[in-house]
Amino acid sequence: MRSVEIITIESDFGAGKKGAKLGPQALISLINKQNIPFLSNANNLRIVADDLEENTEHPFNKNIESIYEVQQLAVDAIEKVLTKNLFPFIISGDHSNGCAGISAIKNFYSEKRIGIVWIDAHADLHSPYSTPSGNMHGMPLAAALAVNDLVEDANEVDEESIKLWQNLVHLGSKNIAPKVLPSDLVFIDLRDFEEDEEILLNNKNITFFTPQTRIEIGIEAVLNKTLAQLEACDLIYVSFDVDSLDPNISIGTGTPVANGMSENEAVFLLKALINHPKTVAFEITEINPLLDREKPMEEVAARILGKVLSNS
C-alpha cells in the first residue's frame, strides 16, 4: 500500500439516525493512539458539515441540497489527494457520501473503467422514486448508476427534487453519468434490501454475495469471484460499511443486520482488497459513536484496520 492521505467526510445528512458525523474523528483518535501503519498521524483533510435542522422540503431525498454541497467538497478533496499520487483513505459519516468517492475517482480517471466493491448489509440502490424513507444513505449507488427508473407504485417526486437528484447523479466537474456499469459493481454480504432494489439487482444482473453464499463457499472464494467479476476494470474502489459486520461485534451503526461477517473475515477481505494493485481508494463508513458504548464500533474498526495494515 502506498502513502495515504485521509479524507474525513463528517456528515450524517443522509442517515435516519444522527451521530455518524462523529464517527470519523472517533476513529482517527484511535488510529493515532494505536499507531496503525500508514494511517497514524497521516495528513487529514477534513470536510465538516454544519449542524442541520430537519428539512422536510424534499421528503423523498431528504437534505439533498446540503448533501450535494458536502459531496462537492469531498470530490474536490479526493481529487487533490489523487493529484499528489497518494492513496485516498476515506472515513465518512453516513454512506450517502459513497457517491462522492465514486464520483471523484471517475472524474479523475474519466477514461478508466471503474469497478466497485460494496461491502454492506444493504443495497443502497433506492432512488427518490422508490425510497420508503427518503434517507439518502440508501441511494449512493443509484446515483452512481444513474438510476432514474420509475417503479410500480413510484413515489410522486416533485420537479425540484428530480432536478436536485440529477445534480447528484452528475456530481463532479465532468458531469459523467453513469459513473459505473452494473456489471462492474459487486456486493459482499448483502442481506437486507427491499423489493424495488431486488428488481433492480435482477434486471441489471448485478453480482451480489449473501451471508449464505459466504458460509457455503467461504470468504476466500467470495473474494476470488469478486475479483474475477471485475477483471476487465482498470481500477477498483472499495467501500466498507461497518454494518456488514455481525451485530454481535457491535451495534454502533445506524442499521445493524444479523448474520454479518466476523472480524476475521473482514480482516481477510479488506487486507486482500486494499493491497490489490487495482485498488485506487478505500472508504470506511457508518460508524456511529452514539449507538453502542459497551462495544464501540470505532474500537472494532480500529482493531480491524490495525490487522489489515500490519505486515503480518
N, C-alpha and C positions, 0 to 999 in steps of 0.2 A: 504494500500500500504506500502510495506516495504522500508527500506532505499535505496536510489538510488545513483548511480554514473552516471554522464553524460558523454557520448562519443560524441564528435562533429567530424563529418567527413566533413572537409572543402574542398570539391572538387566539381567542376561542369564540370568535363571532359566529362560527359555523356550527357550534355544538349546542345540544339541548341543555346540558348542564355546564355551569361555569366552573372555572378552576384550571382548565387545561393550559391557559396562558401562563400559569405559574410553573408548569412542568419543565420547560427548557432550562430556566435558571436553577431549579431544584436539581436537575440532572447535572448541569455544568458544575455546581458546587461540589458534588460528589466525585465527578471526573477529576477535578483538580486535587481534591483531598486524597484520592486513591492513586494519583499519578498514573493514570491509564495511558499506555503508549499511544503516540500520535495525537492524542486529544488534550492531555493535561497542559494547561496554560497556552493552548493554541489561540491564535487571534480569533476573537468572537465579534462578528458583525451582527449587531442586534437590531431587530425590527420590533419595536414595542408599540402595540396598539393601545390607543386611548380606551378608557372605560366607556362603555356604551349603554345607554338606556335601551330597554327593549323597544324594538321598532316593528310595528305591525303593518307597515305600509305595503310590504310585499310578502304576503303570507306563504307563498309557495317558493320563495327564495329569500328567506329572512336575512336581513342585514347585508344584502348583496352589494350595496354601494360601498359600505365600509370594507367588506371582504375584498372587493376589487381593488380598492386603494392600497390595502396592505399587500396584496399579491403583486401589484405592480412594483412596489418597493422590493419585495422578495425576489422577483425576476431580475431586477437590476443588480441586487447584491450577489446573487448566484452567478450571474454573467461576469461580474467583476472578479470573482474567485476563479472562474474558468479562464479568464484572460491572463491571469497570473500563472496558469498551468498548475494550479493547486486543486486538490480534491474537495468538492463542496460536501461537507458533513452537516446535514440539515437537521436541526431539532425543532420541531414545530409543535404548536399548541394543539389545535384540532386538525383533523385530516382534510378539511377543505383546502388547506394550504398545500396539499399534494399537487394541486393543479398548477401552482406557481413553480414547483420543482420541475415538473414535466415540461411546462411552457418554456422555462429558462433553458433547459437542455436542448429542446427542439429549436428554439430561437437561435441559440449559439451555434448549433450543428445542424443548420437547416437542410443541408444536403444529405445528412445521415439518416439511416433508418434506426429508429429508437425502439428498443424493447423495454417492457415494464414488468417487473416482478412485484406484485402487490400482495404482501403478506398480511392478511386481515381476516377477521371473522365475517366481515361484511363486504358486499359487492361494490358499494359506493357508485352505483350506476343509475341512481334516480336523477331525474331532471325536474324542473318546475312542473312539468306536465303530469308526472307520476308520483311525486313525493307525497307520503302520507303525513309528514311532519313539517315540511318546509325547512328543516335544518340542513345546511349546505355541506356539512361534513359527510353527508350521504350522496354527494354529487360530483366530486372532483374527476372521476373517470368518465362520467357522462360528458363533462365539459371537454376533457382531453380527446374523447372520441367524436365530439361534435354531435351529440345525440339531440335530435330535435323531433324524434318520432312521437306522434300523437298516439297515445294508448287508448284502449277502450275505457270508457268512463273517465277520460282525462280531466285533470283539473282545469277550470276555466281561468286561464292566466291572462292578465291584462297586458295591453300593448307595451307599457313602460317596463313591466317585469320581463317581457320577452326581449326587449331591447337590451336591458341590463344583462340578461343571460347570454345574449350574443356577444356582448363585450367580453365576458369571461371566457366564452368559447374561443375567442380570437385573442386572448391575452398574449402580450408580447409585441414588441415593436414591428415584427414582420407579419403580424396578423395571420399566422398559419393556423388552419383548421381543416381537418382534424390534425392533432399532434401525433397520433399513434394509430396504427391499423389494429383492428380487432384480433387479427392473427398474431400480433406482436405483444399481446397482453396475457399474462399468466397470473392466476390467483393461487395462493397457497393457504390452506386451512380455512377456506371459505365454508361457512356453515349457517349463516343467518341472513336470508335475503327474501324479499317479497316477490309476489308472483310476476309483477312487471319486470323486475330485474332478471328473474329466471327466464322469462320470454326473450329478453334481450340477449342473455348469455347463449341461449339456444339458437336464436335467429342469426346471430353474428358468429356463431361457432367459436366462442371464446373458451380457451382452455382453463379449467379450474380443477384444483385438487381439494377434496374434502378431508376432514379428520379420518373418516372411514378408509379412504384411499391411503392416507399416511400410515394408518395402523396396519393395513393389509400388505402394503409393499415396502414400507419403511421410508424414513426421511431421506436417505441417500438416493433411493430410486426416484422419489419426488423431485429432488434436485436435478438428477440426470435428465429426467423427462422435461423439466422446465428449460434447461439449457439447450436441449435438443429442439424444443419448440422455437426457441429464439436464435437458433444457429444463423439464420440469414440476417439478423440485425447487426448493425455496425457497433452500437453502443447499448448499454443496459442501465436503466435507472431502477434502483431498489428502494421500495418504501415499506417500512416495518411498523405496523400499527401494533402497539403492545396488547391490544385486545385479542390478538392472535394467540396469546399465551392463555393457559388454563386459569380460570379464576381461583383455583386452589393456591396458585402462586401469589396472586394479588388481585384485588378488585379495584385498584386505584386507577381506573379508566372509565370513561363515560358510559360505555355499553359492553360490559363483560358478557361472554357467552361460554357456556360449558363445553367441555371436550376439546380444549385448545392444546397447543404444543407444550411440551415440558421445557424447562430451561436448557437441558442438554440438547434437545432437538433444535431449539432456537440458536444455540451457540454453533452447532454443526452447520446449520443452514446459512447463517449470517457470515460465518468465517469463510465459507466457500464463495459466497456471492460477493462480499466486499473485496476479496482478493482476486476475483476473476478479472482477467485483463480487459474485458469489455465494459466493466462497471465504471461508470463515469461520475456517479453521485449516489449518495445514500441519505435516506430520511428515516428518522425515528419520531413517532408521533403519538398523541393521545395519552400522555402521562398526566394524571390529574392528582396533585398532592392533597386536594381537599376530600378525597373519597376513601382513602384507606390509610390510617395511621398505624395500624398494627403491623401490616406488611407493606410498607410504602413502595409504590411502583417505581419511583425514581431509584430506590436502592436495588430493586430487581434489575432494572435497566442498566445501571452502572456495573453491577456484577456480571451481567451478560456481556456487555461491551468490553469489560476488562479481560474476559476469557477470549472473546473474539479477536481482540487486537494483540494478545500476547503471542510470544514466539512458540509457545508450547502447543 
